[in-house]
Amino acid sequence: MLRKILFIGTSVLFMLAPISSVLAQTNPTNVPVEVRTEDSALLPIPGAVLNNNVYGKGNITNYKQSIFRGKNDAGWE
């Protein structure tokens, strides 16, 4: 049961990742965007908090993962 839940949750995250990437690219250049790249960074947004969760990275050091928030959007890359 737990495997099924994890599989579905991971699948949803992979489907949403391209959407957040597109949103980040369509942000006007004159609107400031806050980006946090450090592991376990927290970025408050209205009604929630984004967490740069790097669970499972182990000894991997060559990676890029970040969270961001702009005027009308927020997400993970």
FENZIHU-V750401 format. One record per residue. N is the residue number from 1. RES is the residue in one small letter. SS is DSSP state (~ for helix, > for strand, _ for the rest). PHI is phi in whole degrees, 0 to 359 (999 if undefined). PSI is psi in radians with two decimals (none if undefined). Layout:
BEGIN
n=N res=RES ss=SS phi=PHI psi=PSI
n=N res=RES ss=SS phi=PHI psi=PSI
END
This chain:
BEGIN
n=1 res=m ss=_ phi=999 psi=-0.81
n=2 res=l ss=~ phi=298 psi=-0.67
n=3 res=r ss=~ phi=299 psi=-0.71
n=4 res=k ss=~ phi=295 psi=-0.75
n=5 res=i ss=~ phi=296 psi=-0.79
n=6 res=l ss=~ phi=297 psi=-0.69
n=7 res=f ss=~ phi=297 psi=-0.80
n=8 res=i ss=~ phi=295 psi=-0.77
n=9 res=g ss=~ phi=298 psi=-0.75
n=10 res=t ss=~ phi=295 psi=-0.71
n=11 res=s ss=~ phi=299 psi=-0.74
n=12 res=v ss=~ phi=297 psi=-0.76
n=13 res=l ss=~ phi=299 psi=-0.74
n=14 res=f ss=~ phi=294 psi=-0.54
n=15 res=m ss=~ phi=286 psi=-0.58
n=16 res=l ss=~ phi=279 psi=-0.42
n=17 res=a ss=~ phi=303 psi=-0.82
n=18 res=p ss=~ phi=297 psi=-0.56
n=19 res=i ss=~ phi=295 psi=-0.81
n=20 res=s ss=~ phi=294 psi=-0.57
n=21 res=s ss=~ phi=294 psi=-0.74
n=22 res=v ss=~ phi=295 psi=-0.74
n=23 res=l ss=~ phi=299 psi=-0.70
n=24 res=a ss=~ phi=294 psi=-0.64
n=25 res=q ss=~ phi=285 psi=-0.41
n=26 res=t ss=_ phi=269 psi=0.05
n=27 res=n ss=_ phi=291 psi=2.26
n=28 res=p ss=_ phi=300 psi=2.54
n=29 res=t ss=_ phi=291 psi=-0.36
n=30 res=n ss=_ phi=274 psi=-0.04
n=31 res=v ss=_ phi=262 psi=2.13
n=32 res=p ss=_ phi=293 psi=2.43
n=33 res=v ss=_ phi=238 psi=2.21
n=34 res=e ss=> phi=268 psi=2.23
n=35 res=v ss=> phi=237 psi=2.33
n=36 res=r ss=> phi=238 psi=2.24
n=37 res=t ss=_ phi=245 psi=-0.18
n=38 res=e ss=_ phi=288 psi=2.60
n=39 res=d ss=_ phi=303 psi=2.40
n=40 res=s ss=_ phi=62 psi=0.39
n=41 res=a ss=_ phi=295 psi=2.54
n=42 res=l ss=> phi=244 psi=2.38
n=43 res=l ss=> phi=225 psi=1.85
n=44 res=p ss=> phi=290 psi=2.41
n=45 res=i ss=> phi=229 psi=2.84
n=46 res=p ss=_ phi=304 psi=2.07
n=47 res=g ss=_ phi=83 psi=0.04
n=48 res=a ss=> phi=197 psi=3.11
n=49 res=v ss=> phi=224 psi=2.22
n=50 res=l ss=> phi=278 psi=2.42
n=51 res=n ss=> phi=236 psi=2.15
n=52 res=n ss=_ phi=282 psi=1.35
n=53 res=n ss=_ phi=280 psi=2.02
n=54 res=v ss=_ phi=251 psi=0.54
n=55 res=y ss=_ phi=306 psi=2.29
n=56 res=g ss=_ phi=90 psi=0.05
n=57 res=k ss=_ phi=290 psi=-0.42
n=58 res=g ss=_ phi=60 psi=-2.24
n=59 res=n ss=_ phi=267 psi=0.14
n=60 res=i ss=_ phi=294 psi=2.24
n=61 res=t ss=_ phi=243 psi=-0.36
n=62 res=n ss=_ phi=262 psi=1.41
n=63 res=y ss=_ phi=211 psi=2.83
n=64 res=k ss=_ phi=226 psi=2.18
n=65 res=q ss=_ phi=212 psi=2.37
n=66 res=s ss=_ phi=211 psi=2.85
n=67 res=i ss=> phi=239 psi=2.66
n=68 res=f ss=> phi=215 psi=2.77
n=69 res=r ss=> phi=213 psi=2.33
n=70 res=g ss=_ phi=241 psi=-2.84
n=71 res=k ss=_ phi=294 psi=-0.78
n=72 res=n ss=_ phi=239 psi=0.10
n=73 res=d ss=_ phi=212 psi=2.87
n=74 res=a ss=> phi=202 psi=2.75
n=75 res=g ss=> phi=177 psi=-2.88
n=76 res=w ss=> phi=230 psi=2.48
n=77 res=e ss=_ phi=225 psi=none
END
